[in-house]
Amino acid sequence: MKKYLVKQPNHGKLEEKHSMAISRGKVHMVFWYVNEEGYYRDSAIIKADNLDKVFEEGNFPEYNDNIEVLDTFYSVSVGDVIVDLETKEKHMVDRIGFTKIY
């Protein structure tokens, strides 16, 4: 199993229209804000075999030994960013699947 960092948007710091765009999976908005200080928070580290399993584990956080909560953590949703802690690759949770963020 690998470790993945789940970064979730700080919707309270975003303009409403930008927050909605992120929640709808607008990758250009995620790309812009994920690297800006304070707009995304490190929410949890999830141990899983792949991105699909991160999504699955992250949607059943209660009593889950594979999740280490770092900050406020909600279920893994569209607009969240998953970082492979080994390779440092970033993927946004999209409406269907994942989109790599460069």
Helices and strands as residue ranges (DSSP letters): E 2-9, G 11-13, H 16-23, H 27-34, E 40-48, H 51-58, E 67-69, E 81-84, E 90-93, E 98-101
